[in-house]
Protein backbone atom coordinates (compact mmCIF):
# COMPACT_ATOMS: atom_id res chain seq x y z
CA UNK A 1 0.00 0.00 0.00
CA UNK A 2 1.04 3.57 -0.63
CA UNK A 3 1.15 5.95 2.34
CA UNK A 4 -0.96 9.09 2.31
CA UNK A 5 2.04 11.46 1.97
CA UNK A 6 3.25 9.96 -1.32
CA UNK A 7 -0.17 9.95 -3.04
CA UNK A 8 -0.83 12.29 -5.96
CA UNK A 9 -4.41 12.76 -4.71
CA UNK A 10 -5.31 12.54 -1.00
CA UNK A 11 -7.83 9.90 0.02
CA UNK A 12 -11.04 10.69 1.87
CA UNK A 13 -12.71 8.11 4.08
CA UNK A 14 -16.03 7.80 2.23
CA UNK A 15 -18.39 4.88 1.79
CA UNK A 16 -20.25 4.45 -1.50
CA UNK A 17 -21.92 1.40 -3.04
CA UNK A 18 -19.89 -0.10 -5.86
CA UNK A 19 -20.33 -2.91 -8.34
CA UNK A 20 -17.55 -4.35 -10.44
CA UNK A 21 -16.83 -7.09 -12.95
CA UNK A 22 -13.45 -8.71 -13.52
CA UNK A 23 -12.55 -8.33 -17.20
CA UNK A 24 -9.18 -10.10 -17.16
CA UNK A 25 -8.96 -13.88 -17.42
CA UNK A 26 -11.32 -16.40 -18.95
CA UNK A 27 -13.89 -16.80 -16.17
CA UNK A 28 -17.52 -15.86 -16.70
CA UNK A 29 -18.11 -12.15 -16.19
CA UNK A 30 -20.31 -11.52 -13.16
CA UNK A 31 -21.32 -8.38 -11.31
CA UNK A 32 -20.07 -8.23 -7.71
CA UNK A 33 -21.29 -5.77 -5.07
CA UNK A 34 -18.90 -4.09 -2.62
CA UNK A 35 -18.37 -0.78 -0.81
CA UNK A 36 -15.68 1.85 -0.88
CA UNK A 37 -13.69 2.54 2.27
CA UNK A 38 -11.86 5.58 0.95
CA UNK A 39 -11.78 7.52 -2.26
CA UNK A 40 -9.63 9.89 -4.33
CA UNK A 41 -9.50 11.26 -7.86
CA UNK A 42 -7.20 8.44 -8.94
CA UNK A 43 -8.68 5.43 -7.16
CA UNK A 44 -10.47 3.80 -4.28
CA UNK A 45 -10.02 1.19 -1.58
CA UNK A 46 -12.90 -1.27 -1.42
CA UNK A 47 -14.05 -4.06 0.84
CA UNK A 48 -15.28 -7.16 -0.99
CA UNK A 49 -15.89 -10.85 -0.40
CA UNK A 50 -14.32 -11.81 -3.74
CA UNK A 51 -10.60 -12.48 -3.84
CA UNK A 52 -9.04 -10.45 -6.62
CA UNK A 53 -5.52 -10.57 -8.00
CA UNK A 54 -3.07 -7.73 -8.45
CA UNK A 55 -3.32 -6.36 -12.01
CA UNK A 56 -6.90 -7.65 -12.52
CA UNK A 57 -8.74 -5.35 -14.94
CA UNK A 58 -12.18 -4.26 -13.74
CA UNK A 59 -15.28 -2.56 -15.02
CA UNK A 60 -16.48 -0.34 -12.14
CA UNK A 61 -19.88 1.21 -11.37
CA UNK A 62 -20.04 3.56 -8.36
CA UNK A 63 -23.21 5.03 -6.87
CA UNK A 64 -22.50 8.62 -5.78
CA UNK A 65 -24.49 11.52 -4.32
CA UNK A 66 -26.00 13.67 -7.08
CA UNK A 67 -24.96 17.25 -6.31
CA UNK A 68 -27.70 18.58 -8.60
CA UNK A 69 -30.60 16.72 -6.95
CA UNK A 70 -31.20 17.35 -3.26
CA UNK A 71 -33.82 18.18 -0.67
CA UNK A 72 -33.20 20.53 2.25
CA UNK A 73 -34.60 19.07 5.46
CA UNK A 74 -35.73 20.88 8.60
CA UNK A 75 -32.27 21.30 10.18
CA UNK A 76 -30.87 22.75 6.93
CA UNK A 77 -29.07 19.56 6.00
CA UNK A 78 -29.20 18.46 2.36
CA UNK A 79 -30.36 14.97 1.41
CA UNK A 80 -28.87 14.14 -2.00
CA UNK A 81 -30.23 11.96 -4.78
CA UNK A 82 -28.07 9.34 -6.46
CA UNK A 83 -26.08 9.24 -9.68
CA UNK A 84 -23.77 6.63 -11.17
CA UNK A 85 -20.18 6.91 -12.40
CA UNK A 86 -18.71 4.18 -14.57
CA UNK A 87 -15.07 3.61 -15.45
CA UNK A 88 -12.41 0.95 -15.65
CA UNK A 89 -9.92 0.11 -12.95
CA UNK A 90 -6.83 -1.94 -12.26
CA UNK A 91 -6.22 -3.80 -9.00
CA UNK A 92 -3.04 -2.43 -7.42
CA UNK A 93 -2.98 -4.51 -4.24
CA UNK A 94 -5.08 -7.00 -2.24
CA UNK A 95 -5.13 -7.54 1.52
CA UNK A 96 -7.24 -9.49 3.98
CA UNK A 97 -9.95 -7.50 5.78
CA UNK A 98 -10.60 -7.76 9.49
CA UNK A 99 -13.47 -10.16 10.04
CA UNK A 100 -13.13 -11.83 6.63
CA UNK A 101 -13.19 -10.71 3.04
CA UNK A 102 -10.62 -8.54 1.33
CA UNK A 103 -9.56 -4.93 0.99
CA UNK A 104 -8.52 -4.00 -2.52
CA UNK A 105 -6.81 -0.93 -3.93
CA UNK A 106 -8.11 0.07 -7.36
CA UNK A 107 -6.60 2.67 -9.70
CA UNK A 108 -9.17 4.27 -12.00
CA UNK A 109 -8.69 4.39 -15.77
CA UNK A 110 -10.88 5.11 -18.75
CA UNK A 111 -12.78 7.82 -16.88
CA UNK A 112 -14.40 10.48 -19.02
CA UNK A 113 -13.52 14.14 -18.55
CA UNK A 114 -17.02 14.97 -17.26
CA UNK A 115 -16.84 12.18 -14.67
CA UNK A 116 -13.38 13.33 -13.56
CA UNK A 117 -14.61 16.93 -13.14
CA UNK A 118 -17.70 15.72 -11.25
CA UNK A 119 -15.62 13.51 -8.98
CA UNK A 120 -13.27 16.43 -8.18
CA UNK A 121 -16.27 18.62 -7.31
CA UNK A 122 -17.76 15.84 -5.19
CA UNK A 123 -14.54 15.27 -3.25
CA UNK A 124 -14.16 19.03 -2.66
CA UNK A 125 -17.68 19.37 -1.24
CA UNK A 126 -17.95 20.18 2.45
CA UNK A 127 -21.13 18.14 2.84
CA UNK A 128 -19.24 14.87 2.65
CA UNK A 129 -18.86 13.66 6.19
CA UNK A 130 -15.79 11.50 6.44
CA UNK A 131 -15.99 8.23 8.36
CA UNK A 132 -13.52 8.11 11.21
C-alpha positions as CSV (number, residue, x, y, z in Angstrom):
1,X,0.0,0.0,0.0
2,X,1.0,3.6,-0.6
3,X,1.2,5.9,2.3
4,X,-1.0,9.1,2.3
5,X,2.0,11.5,2.0
6,X,3.2,10.0,-1.3
7,X,-0.2,10.0,-3.0
8,X,-0.8,12.3,-6.0
9,X,-4.4,12.8,-4.7
10,X,-5.3,12.5,-1.0
11,X,-7.8,9.9,0.0
12,X,-11.0,10.7,1.9
13,X,-12.7,8.1,4.1
14,X,-16.0,7.8,2.2
15,X,-18.4,4.9,1.8
16,X,-20.2,4.4,-1.5
17,X,-21.9,1.4,-3.0
18,X,-19.9,-0.1,-5.9
19,X,-20.3,-2.9,-8.3
20,X,-17.6,-4.4,-10.4
21,X,-16.8,-7.1,-13.0
22,X,-13.4,-8.7,-13.5
23,X,-12.6,-8.3,-17.2
24,X,-9.2,-10.1,-17.2
25,X,-9.0,-13.9,-17.4
26,X,-11.3,-16.4,-19.0
27,X,-13.9,-16.8,-16.2
28,X,-17.5,-15.9,-16.7
29,X,-18.1,-12.1,-16.2
30,X,-20.3,-11.5,-13.2
31,X,-21.3,-8.4,-11.3
32,X,-20.1,-8.2,-7.7
33,X,-21.3,-5.8,-5.1
34,X,-18.9,-4.1,-2.6
35,X,-18.4,-0.8,-0.8
36,X,-15.7,1.8,-0.9
37,X,-13.7,2.5,2.3
38,X,-11.9,5.6,0.9
39,X,-11.8,7.5,-2.3
40,X,-9.6,9.9,-4.3
41,X,-9.5,11.3,-7.9
42,X,-7.2,8.4,-8.9
43,X,-8.7,5.4,-7.2
44,X,-10.5,3.8,-4.3
45,X,-10.0,1.2,-1.6
46,X,-12.9,-1.3,-1.4
47,X,-14.0,-4.1,0.8
48,X,-15.3,-7.2,-1.0
49,X,-15.9,-10.9,-0.4
50,X,-14.3,-11.8,-3.7
51,X,-10.6,-12.5,-3.8
52,X,-9.0,-10.5,-6.6
53,X,-5.5,-10.6,-8.0
54,X,-3.1,-7.7,-8.4
55,X,-3.3,-6.4,-12.0
56,X,-6.9,-7.7,-12.5
57,X,-8.7,-5.4,-14.9
58,X,-12.2,-4.3,-13.7
59,X,-15.3,-2.6,-15.0
60,X,-16.5,-0.3,-12.1
61,X,-19.9,1.2,-11.4
62,X,-20.0,3.6,-8.4
63,X,-23.2,5.0,-6.9
64,X,-22.5,8.6,-5.8
65,X,-24.5,11.5,-4.3
66,X,-26.0,13.7,-7.1
67,X,-25.0,17.2,-6.3
68,X,-27.7,18.6,-8.6
69,X,-30.6,16.7,-7.0
70,X,-31.2,17.3,-3.3
71,X,-33.8,18.2,-0.7
72,X,-33.2,20.5,2.3
73,X,-34.6,19.1,5.5
74,X,-35.7,20.9,8.6
75,X,-32.3,21.3,10.2
76,X,-30.9,22.8,6.9
77,X,-29.1,19.6,6.0
78,X,-29.2,18.5,2.4
79,X,-30.4,15.0,1.4
80,X,-28.9,14.1,-2.0
81,X,-30.2,12.0,-4.8
82,X,-28.1,9.3,-6.5
83,X,-26.1,9.2,-9.7
84,X,-23.8,6.6,-11.2
85,X,-20.2,6.9,-12.4
86,X,-18.7,4.2,-14.6
87,X,-15.1,3.6,-15.4
88,X,-12.4,0.9,-15.7
89,X,-9.9,0.1,-13.0
90,X,-6.8,-1.9,-12.3
91,X,-6.2,-3.8,-9.0
92,X,-3.0,-2.4,-7.4
93,X,-3.0,-4.5,-4.2
94,X,-5.1,-7.0,-2.2
95,X,-5.1,-7.5,1.5
96,X,-7.2,-9.5,4.0
97,X,-10.0,-7.5,5.8
98,X,-10.6,-7.8,9.5
99,X,-13.5,-10.2,10.0
100,X,-13.1,-11.8,6.6
101,X,-13.2,-10.7,3.0
102,X,-10.6,-8.5,1.3
103,X,-9.6,-4.9,1.0
104,X,-8.5,-4.0,-2.5
105,X,-6.8,-0.9,-3.9
106,X,-8.1,0.1,-7.4
107,X,-6.6,2.7,-9.7
108,X,-9.2,4.3,-12.0
109,X,-8.7,4.4,-15.8
110,X,-10.9,5.1,-18.7
111,X,-12.8,7.8,-16.9
112,X,-14.4,10.5,-19.0
113,X,-13.5,14.1,-18.6
114,X,-17.0,15.0,-17.3
115,X,-16.8,12.2,-14.7
116,X,-13.4,13.3,-13.6
117,X,-14.6,16.9,-13.1
118,X,-17.7,15.7,-11.3
119,X,-15.6,13.5,-9.0
120,X,-13.3,16.4,-8.2
121,X,-16.3,18.6,-7.3
122,X,-17.8,15.8,-5.2
123,X,-14.5,15.3,-3.2
124,X,-14.2,19.0,-2.7
125,X,-17.7,19.4,-1.2
126,X,-17.9,20.2,2.5
127,X,-21.1,18.1,2.8
128,X,-19.2,14.9,2.7
129,X,-18.9,13.7,6.2
130,X,-15.8,11.5,6.4
131,X,-16.0,8.2,8.4
132,X,-13.5,8.1,11.2
